[in-house]
């Protein structure tokens, strides 16, 4: 299992929108699908694992200015 419930991910098929894994994944025809919501008040649809990417928050501006 690549992602866990509550983890933030990028949904590549939606232009890298940020979503949250809602529940455990389901396997269909050898592919893993995760339920991902963009709006926390609604459970979202399932997306294939290959269309998701781990969300890595950007560095704070203060830290970038020090570089």
N, CA, C and O atoms as a GROMACS GRO file, in nm:
protein
  268
    1UNK      N    1   0.085  -0.118   0.000
    1UNK     CA    2   0.000   0.000   0.000
    1UNK      C    3   0.089   0.124   0.000
    1UNK      O    4   0.172   0.143   0.090
    2UNK      N    5   0.072   0.207  -0.100
    2UNK     CA    6   0.158   0.323  -0.120
    2UNK      C    7   0.114   0.444  -0.036
    2UNK      O    8   0.198   0.517   0.016
    3UNK      N    9  -0.017   0.464  -0.022
    3UNK     CA   10  -0.070   0.579   0.050
    3UNK      C   11  -0.158   0.530   0.165
    3UNK      O   12  -0.213   0.420   0.161
    4UNK      N   13  -0.171   0.615   0.268
    4UNK     CA   14  -0.253   0.579   0.383
    4UNK      C   15  -0.363   0.683   0.405
    4UNK      O   16  -0.354   0.796   0.358
    5UNK      N   17  -0.466   0.642   0.476
    5UNK     CA   18  -0.580   0.729   0.503
    5UNK      C   19  -0.533   0.857   0.572
    5UNK      O   20  -0.454   0.852   0.667
    6UNK      N   21  -0.581   0.972   0.523
    6UNK     CA   22  -0.545   1.101   0.579
    6UNK      C   23  -0.425   1.167   0.514
    6UNK      O   24  -0.397   1.284   0.539
    7UNK      N   25  -0.354   1.092   0.429
    7UNK     CA   26  -0.235   1.146   0.362
    7UNK      C   27  -0.275   1.239   0.248
    7UNK      O   28  -0.371   1.213   0.175
    8UNK      N   29  -0.199   1.349   0.233
    8UNK     CA   30  -0.222   1.442   0.123
    8UNK      C   31  -0.151   1.392  -0.002
    8UNK      O   32  -0.037   1.346   0.004
    9UNK      N   33  -0.220   1.402  -0.116
    9UNK     CA   34  -0.163   1.361  -0.244
    9UNK      C   35  -0.196   1.464  -0.351
    9UNK      O   36  -0.291   1.541  -0.338
   10UNK      N   37  -0.116   1.463  -0.456
   10UNK     CA   38  -0.146   1.543  -0.576
   10UNK      C   39  -0.221   1.453  -0.673
   10UNK      O   40  -0.182   1.339  -0.695
   11UNK      N   41  -0.328   1.505  -0.730
   11UNK     CA   42  -0.404   1.431  -0.830
   11UNK      C   43  -0.358   1.482  -0.966
   11UNK      O   44  -0.403   1.588  -1.012
   12UNK      N   45  -0.268   1.407  -1.030
   12UNK     CA   46  -0.207   1.452  -1.155
   12UNK      C   47  -0.309   1.473  -1.266
   12UNK      O   48  -0.295   1.563  -1.348
   13UNK      N   49  -0.413   1.389  -1.268
   13UNK     CA   50  -0.514   1.398  -1.375
   13UNK      C   51  -0.603   1.522  -1.360
   13UNK      O   52  -0.678   1.555  -1.452
   14UNK      N   53  -0.595   1.590  -1.245
   14UNK     CA   54  -0.673   1.713  -1.225
   14UNK      C   55  -0.581   1.835  -1.217
   14UNK      O   56  -0.612   1.932  -1.148
   15UNK      N   57  -0.469   1.830  -1.286
   15UNK     CA   58  -0.377   1.942  -1.287
   15UNK      C   59  -0.306   1.962  -1.155
   15UNK      O   60  -0.281   2.075  -1.113
   16UNK      N   61  -0.274   1.851  -1.088
   16UNK     CA   62  -0.201   1.852  -0.960
   16UNK      C   63  -0.277   1.917  -0.845
   16UNK      O   64  -0.218   1.983  -0.760
   17UNK      N   65  -0.410   1.898  -0.844
   17UNK     CA   66  -0.489   1.943  -0.729
   17UNK      C   67  -0.450   1.860  -0.608
   17UNK      O   68  -0.412   1.743  -0.621
   18UNK      N   69  -0.460   1.920  -0.490
   18UNK     CA   70  -0.428   1.850  -0.366
   18UNK      C   71  -0.554   1.785  -0.312
   18UNK      O   72  -0.659   1.849  -0.303
   19UNK      N   73  -0.543   1.659  -0.277
   19UNK     CA   74  -0.654   1.586  -0.218
   19UNK      C   75  -0.606   1.506  -0.098
   19UNK      O   76  -0.486   1.498  -0.070
   20UNK      N   77  -0.701   1.447  -0.026
   20UNK     CA   78  -0.670   1.366   0.091
   20UNK      C   79  -0.727   1.226   0.072
   20UNK      O   80  -0.842   1.209   0.032
   21UNK      N   81  -0.645   1.125   0.101
   21UNK     CA   82  -0.690   0.986   0.093
   21UNK      C   83  -0.799   0.965   0.198
   21UNK      O   84  -0.777   0.989   0.317
   22UNK      N   85  -0.918   0.921   0.154
   22UNK     CA   86  -1.034   0.905   0.243
   22UNK      C   87  -1.038   0.773   0.317
   22UNK      O   88  -1.086   0.767   0.431
   23UNK      N   89  -0.990   0.668   0.255
   23UNK     CA   90  -1.010   0.534   0.311
   23UNK      C   91  -0.907   0.438   0.252
   23UNK      O   92  -0.813   0.479   0.184
   24UNK      N   93  -0.928   0.311   0.278
   24UNK     CA   94  -0.839   0.207   0.225
   24UNK      C   95  -0.858   0.193   0.074
   24UNK      O   96  -0.968   0.216   0.024
   25UNK      N   97  -0.753   0.156   0.001
   25UNK     CA   98  -0.765   0.138  -0.144
   25UNK      C   99  -0.843   0.012  -0.179
   25UNK      O  100  -0.862  -0.077  -0.097
   26UNK      N  101  -0.887   0.008  -0.305
   26UNK     CA  102  -0.955  -0.111  -0.359
   26UNK      C  103  -0.875  -0.157  -0.481
   26UNK      O  104  -0.817  -0.077  -0.553
   27UNK      N  105  -0.874  -0.288  -0.501
   27UNK     CA  106  -0.805  -0.342  -0.618
   27UNK      C  107  -0.909  -0.390  -0.718
   27UNK      O  108  -1.001  -0.465  -0.683
   28UNK      N  109  -0.895  -0.346  -0.842
   28UNK     CA  110  -0.984  -0.386  -0.950
   28UNK      C  111  -0.901  -0.422  -1.072
   28UNK      O  112  -0.823  -0.339  -1.120
   29UNK      N  113  -0.915  -0.543  -1.120
   29UNK     CA  114  -0.842  -0.590  -1.239
   29UNK      C  115  -0.691  -0.566  -1.227
   29UNK      O  116  -0.626  -0.526  -1.323
   30UNK      N  117  -0.637  -0.591  -1.108
   30UNK     CA  118  -0.494  -0.579  -1.087
   30UNK      C  119  -0.443  -0.437  -1.066
   30UNK      O  120  -0.322  -0.417  -1.051
   31UNK      N  121  -0.532  -0.339  -1.063
   31UNK     CA  122  -0.493  -0.200  -1.039
   31UNK      C  123  -0.544  -0.155  -0.903
   31UNK      O  124  -0.651  -0.198  -0.859
   32UNK      N  125  -0.466  -0.069  -0.837
   32UNK     CA  126  -0.504  -0.016  -0.707
   32UNK      C  127  -0.568   0.122  -0.725
   32UNK      O  128  -0.514   0.208  -0.795
   33UNK      N  129  -0.684   0.142  -0.662
   33UNK     CA  130  -0.756   0.269  -0.668
   33UNK      C  131  -0.776   0.322  -0.526
   33UNK      O  132  -0.810   0.248  -0.434
   34UNK      N  133  -0.753   0.453  -0.510
   34UNK     CA  134  -0.766   0.518  -0.380
   34UNK      C  135  -0.881   0.619  -0.383
   34UNK      O  136  -0.896   0.692  -0.481
   35UNK      N  137  -0.963   0.623  -0.276
   35UNK     CA  138  -1.065   0.727  -0.267
   35UNK      C  139  -0.999   0.857  -0.222
   35UNK      O  140  -0.936   0.862  -0.116
   36UNK      N  141  -1.013   0.963  -0.301
   36UNK     CA  142  -0.947   1.090  -0.271
   36UNK      C  143  -1.050   1.202  -0.275
   36UNK      O  144  -1.125   1.216  -0.372
   37UNK      N  145  -1.052   1.282  -0.169
   37UNK     CA  146  -1.144   1.397  -0.168
   37UNK      C  147  -1.066   1.527  -0.176
   37UNK      O  148  -0.956   1.540  -0.122
   38UNK      N  149  -1.125   1.622  -0.246
   38UNK     CA  150  -1.069   1.756  -0.255
   38UNK      C  151  -1.142   1.844  -0.154
   38UNK      O  152  -1.080   1.928  -0.088
   39UNK      N  153  -1.272   1.824  -0.142
   39UNK     CA  154  -1.355   1.895  -0.046
   39UNK      C  155  -1.375   1.803   0.075
   39UNK      O  156  -1.435   1.697   0.061
   40UNK      N  157  -1.325   1.841   0.193
   40UNK     CA  158  -1.333   1.753   0.310
   40UNK      C  159  -1.476   1.717   0.353
   40UNK      O  160  -1.495   1.619   0.425
   41UNK      N  161  -1.576   1.795   0.309
   41UNK     CA  162  -1.714   1.765   0.350
   41UNK      C  163  -1.778   1.656   0.263
   41UNK      O  164  -1.888   1.610   0.293
   42UNK      N  165  -1.710   1.616   0.156
   42UNK     CA  166  -1.766   1.514   0.066
   42UNK      C  167  -1.662   1.407   0.036
   42UNK      O  168  -1.544   1.437   0.015
   43UNK      N  169  -1.707   1.282   0.037
   43UNK     CA  170  -1.616   1.174  -0.001
   43UNK      C  171  -1.595   1.180  -0.152
   43UNK      O  172  -1.690   1.195  -0.228
   44UNK      N  173  -1.469   1.168  -0.193
   44UNK     CA  174  -1.436   1.182  -0.334
   44UNK      C  175  -1.438   1.051  -0.409
   44UNK      O  176  -1.458   0.944  -0.350
   45UNK      N  177  -1.418   1.059  -0.540
   45UNK     CA  178  -1.413   0.939  -0.624
   45UNK      C  179  -1.280   0.865  -0.606
   45UNK      O  180  -1.188   0.914  -0.541
   46UNK      N  181  -1.273   0.747  -0.665
   46UNK     CA  182  -1.150   0.666  -0.662
   46UNK      C  183  -1.062   0.704  -0.780
   46UNK      O  184  -1.111   0.723  -0.892
   47UNK      N  185  -0.931   0.715  -0.754
   47UNK     CA  186  -0.834   0.744  -0.858
   47UNK      C  187  -0.730   0.633  -0.862
   47UNK      O  188  -0.693   0.580  -0.758
   48UNK      N  189  -0.683   0.596  -0.983
   48UNK     CA  190  -0.580   0.493  -0.991
   48UNK      C  191  -0.450   0.541  -0.927
   48UNK      O  192  -0.417   0.659  -0.933
   49UNK      N  193  -0.379   0.448  -0.865
   49UNK     CA  194  -0.255   0.482  -0.795
   49UNK      C  195  -0.157   0.559  -0.882
   49UNK      O  196  -0.090   0.650  -0.833
   50UNK      N  197  -0.148   0.524  -1.011
   50UNK     CA  198  -0.051   0.591  -1.098
   50UNK      C  199  -0.088   0.736  -1.128
   50UNK      O  200  -0.005   0.812  -1.179
   51UNK      N  201  -0.212   0.777  -1.098
   51UNK     CA  202  -0.249   0.917  -1.122
   51UNK      C  203  -0.230   1.003  -0.997
   51UNK      O  204  -0.265   1.122  -0.997
   52UNK      N  205  -0.176   0.943  -0.890
   52UNK     CA  206  -0.151   1.015  -0.766
   52UNK      C  207  -0.002   1.028  -0.740
   52UNK      O  208   0.078   0.947  -0.787
   53UNK      N  209   0.033   1.131  -0.666
   53UNK     CA  210   0.173   1.155  -0.631
   53UNK      C  211   0.176   1.211  -0.489
   53UNK      O  212   0.089   1.288  -0.450
   54UNK      N  213   0.277   1.172  -0.412
   54UNK     CA  214   0.288   1.220  -0.275
   54UNK      C  215   0.300   1.372  -0.273
   54UNK      O  216   0.376   1.430  -0.350
   55UNK      N  217   0.223   1.438  -0.185
   55UNK     CA  218   0.229   1.583  -0.172
   55UNK      C  219   0.347   1.620  -0.082
   55UNK      O  220   0.358   1.570   0.030
   56UNK      N  221   0.433   1.706  -0.133
   56UNK     CA  222   0.546   1.757  -0.055
   56UNK      C  223   0.525   1.907  -0.044
   56UNK      O  224   0.533   1.979  -0.143
   57UNK      N  225   0.497   1.956   0.078
   57UNK     CA  226   0.469   2.099   0.092
   57UNK      C  227   0.589   2.184   0.052
   57UNK      O  228   0.704   2.145   0.074
   58UNK      N  229   0.563   2.300  -0.007
   58UNK     CA  230   0.674   2.388  -0.047
   58UNK      C  231   0.744   2.444   0.076
   58UNK      O  232   0.688   2.450   0.185
   59UNK      N  233   0.868   2.485   0.056
   59UNK     CA  234   0.945   2.547   0.165
   59UNK      C  235   0.888   2.685   0.195
   59UNK      O  236   0.838   2.752   0.104
   60UNK      N  237   0.893   2.728   0.320
   60UNK     CA  238   0.849   2.864   0.353
   60UNK      C  239   0.935   2.969   0.282
   60UNK      O  240   1.053   2.944   0.254
   61UNK      N  241   0.877   3.083   0.252
   61UNK     CA  242   0.948   3.189   0.181
   61UNK      C  243   1.075   3.229   0.254
   61UNK      O  244   1.178   3.252   0.191
   62UNK      N  245   1.068   3.237   0.386
   62UNK     CA  246   1.186   3.277   0.464
   62UNK      C  247   1.303   3.181   0.438
   62UNK      O  248   1.418   3.224   0.426
   63UNK      N  249   1.273   3.054   0.430
   63UNK     CA  250   1.378   2.954   0.406
   63UNK      C  251   1.434   2.966   0.265
   63UNK      O  252   1.554   2.950   0.244
   64UNK      N  253   1.348   2.994   0.169
   64UNK     CA  254   1.393   3.010   0.029
   64UNK      C  255   1.483   3.132   0.014
   64UNK      O  256   1.578   3.131  -0.063
   65UNK      N  257   1.452   3.238   0.088
   65UNK     CA  258   1.532   3.360   0.079
   65UNK      C  259   1.672   3.342   0.137
   65UNK      O  260   1.765   3.414   0.100
   66UNK      N  261   1.688   3.247   0.228
   66UNK     CA  262   1.818   3.222   0.288
   66UNK      C  263   1.913   3.146   0.194
   66UNK      O  264   2.035   3.150   0.210
   67UNK      N  265   1.854   3.078   0.095
   67UNK     CA  266   1.935   2.996   0.004
   67UNK      C  267   2.012   3.079  -0.094
   67UNK      O  268   2.085   3.025  -0.178
   0.00000   0.00000   0.00000
